């Protein structure tokens, strides 16, 4: 782990804080160790180019930051290890206190400091684009499992504010406790288009995460089969089709999905973005039995 000591002016310190915050939205983390702050980043083996880009960005502020190292897994199979970048500096103190006031917590104050580069970094770490077989339609997914549903809602609104693309906040197909943002075909294209100016969207190693169909929603030859495939990727269909749904197996306990009531059956997920939860209709009382 590299120890860096650099004196930054206020503008440089603010820029470094924003950069570190953007990296911590996805895979990054900061911990307090030996009275200094340690930033830890990790990427899969295929993302070597991206890891070294993060290293070069940090070196703009902390020139002595050491190059990331590759750590193979125990089985030794090619392509299964990780690239890891660790650097310690007291310059991370502001970012640490913003993200870890009492455990990891994301706030609107943090997101207001960040822009398109942070969205690109988050999508590079946690986003994916799913193509249909004919590559005429696609859907986007952003895994926000490290956040609560309330924090995921803040992320969704932040992305909408900066890019104009709105996603559907729902739970992951694997767990009702893991938030995930789903984007339909049109929203996915708009989101990727808004991020094209970032380095992440132009990196060859991340191309699959930032690629959309060339004839997006404009190919008159696209049949109903491709459209049906795209619709099947959306969360409400995934929940209906999931065999042995976690929603049915889960009974009480755990974190409650926002927008529900203890008096009502548990819904399939949190409310849609910017949509108020409708109040349940009043249940008519049963007529009195005849004497």
N, C-alpha and C positions, 0 to 999 in steps of 0.2 A: 504494500500500500504506500503510495507516494505521499510525502508530506510537503505541502507547498506553502511558502510564505511570500506573499506579494502585497504590496501596498497599492490599493486601488482608489482612484478618485471617486466621488459620489456617483457620477454617471456610469462609470465602469462597474461599480458595485451593484447598482440597480440593474444594469444589463445582465450581469452574471446571475443575480437572484432570479430574474425572469427566465433565464435559460435553464437553471437548475429546477425551477418549479415546473417548467414544461416537460423536462425529462422524468420528473417524479409523477406525472399524471398517469403514465403507463407502467413501465417496468422498474423505474428508478426508485431509490429510497435513500433517506439520510438518517444516520444514527449518531448519537453523542458517544464518543470514545476517547478516553484519556484527555478530557477537557478540550477536545477539538471535535469538529464535525466531519463525518465521513460520508461521502456520496458514493453509492454503489450502483452500477449499471450492469446489466447482463443482456446478452442477445444470443439467439441460436447460431449455430455454426455457419449457416448460410448467409448471415447478415454481417459478415466481416467488414464489408465496405461501410455499412452504417455505423458500426461500433467505432471505426477509425474516424469517421466524420464527427461523431460526438466527442471523441478525444481531441480532434483539431479545434473544435469550437471551444472546448474548455481551455485549451492552450492559449487561446487569444487573450484570456484573462489570467491564467495560471501557467506560465511558460514551462515550469518544471514538472508538469503532469506527465507521469510515465505512460508508455504505450500500453494498450489493453493486452491481456494475455488469454491464450486459448486453454481451456481446461477440458480435456476429454473425460467422458464418463467411464465408469468402472468396467463396462463390458468392452471398451476399446473400439467399438464400431465407428466407422467413418461417418461424419455428419451428425453425430448424436451429442457432441459436447457443447460448450458454451464459451462465448467471448465475454470476459469480465473486465470491467474498468472500475478501479477504486482510487479515490483521491480524497485526501483529508485537508481541510482548510478552515480557518476561522471565518473566512468570507462566506461560508454557507450558513452562518448563524441566523441571518434574517429569514432565509428560506425555511430553515428548520422550525423556527418559532411560528411561522405562518402555517405550516403543514402539520405540526405536532404540538398544538397547544395542550392537549391531554390525550395522547394517542393520535394516530393518523386521522385527520379530519379535513375535508375539503369544504371551503366556504366560497361564497360569491365574491368576497374581497380578493381572494387569490385569483379567481378566473378573470376578474376585471383587469388584472395586470397583464394578461396574456393575449396573444393574437393568433394569426394563422399558422405560424411556425409551431406553436404548442398543439394546435389541432392536428397538424401533420405528424408531429411526434407521437401523439396519442393514437392516431389511426395506424401509424407504422407499428406500434407495439401491440395494440389490442383490436384493430379493425381487420375486416376481411371482406372481399367481394366474391359472391357466389354467382357463377354463370350458369345459365341453362345449357342444355346439350347443344342447341343450335346457335348459342352465343348471340341471340337476339335480345335477350332480357337478362337482367341481373338484379341482385338484392345485396344490400350492404348490412353488415352486423358490426356493432361496436361492443365488445365485452367490457362491462363495467363492474365485474364481480368484486373488485376490491373496495367498492363504494356501497353505501347504504342506498336505498331507493330515493331518499330525499336528496342525497348528494348527486345521484345519477340524474335526477330531475334538473338540478342546477347545470350539469354538464350539457344536457339536451337543450336547455334554453340558451346557454352560452353559444353552442354551435349554431343554433338557429339565428341568434342575433348577429353573428359574424358572417355566416354563409347564406342565410335565407333558406336553408334546407331543414325540414322538420322530420323527425323520426318518431317511431312508436316505441314508447318505453314499456317493456314487458320483462318477464323473467327469462332466464336462460333455459333452453330445453333440458339441461341437466339438473337444474336446481331452482326451486321456487325462491330461494334466498339470494340468488345471484342476478342483479339487474343486467339487462342487455338492451341496447338501442337497435331497432330494426328500421332500415330504410328501404322504401320501394324503389322501383327502377328509376323513376324520374328524380327522386330525391338523391339517390346514389350518384347519378350522373352530375347533378348540381353540386354535390359535396366534393366529388373528385375534381371537378372543374375549378372550384374555388381554391383548391389546394395545389393546383398545378405549378404555381410559382414557388413552392417550397422545394428544398433540396430533396426531401424524402420522396416526393412524387416523381422526381426525375431519376432516382437511383435505380440502377438495373436490378440490384438484389431485392428491391421492394416493389418491382413492377407489378407483380400479381395483386398486390394490395391496392394499387392505384390504377387499375385497368378496367375500362368499361367497354361494352360493345361499340363497334364503329358505326353501325346503323341503328343507333339507339332509338327505339320506339318509332322509327321512320321507315322500316322495311315493310313494304306492303305485302311481301311474300311470307311474312311471319305468321304462322298458323296458330290455331287455338292450343296446340300441344305445348308450345313454348310458353304461351301466356299462362296456361294451367300450371306448368312447372314453376314459374316465377311466383304465382300466387301461393303455391304449396310451401314456399319458404317463409311466409309471413307468420308471426307468432300465434295468431288466433287459430290457424290451421294446425300448427305444430302441437298446440296444447290439446286440440280435439283428437288428433291422431295418435298421440303418444300412448303406447301400450302400458298398462299398469301405471297410469299417470301419478307423478309425485304428489299432485294436488289431491288425489283420492287417497293416497296412502298416508299422507301427513295428517295427524290428528292433534290439534291444539299445540301449545308451546311454540318456541322459536319467535322470530321477528314477524310481526304482522305486516302484510302488504299495505301500503298507504291507501287511504280512501275507503277502507272497509269498516264495518261495524260489527261488534261482538254479537249483535242480535240477528245478523244476517248470515247466510252461508258464505263461505270464503270465495271471493271472485277469482278469476283466472289470472289476474295480474293487476298492477297499479293502473290508475286512470290514464286516459290519453292525455297528450301534452295540451295544455291550455284548454282543457275541457272540464267543466265543473262536474262533480259527481252528482248524478241525479238522486234525489231522495226517494226511498222506496215507497210505493203506493200504500196508503193505509188499508189495512185488512178489515173488511166489513165484519162486524160482529155477527155471530150466529143468531138466528131468530130464537126467541124464547120458546121453550117447549110448551105445548098446549097443556093446560091444567087437566 
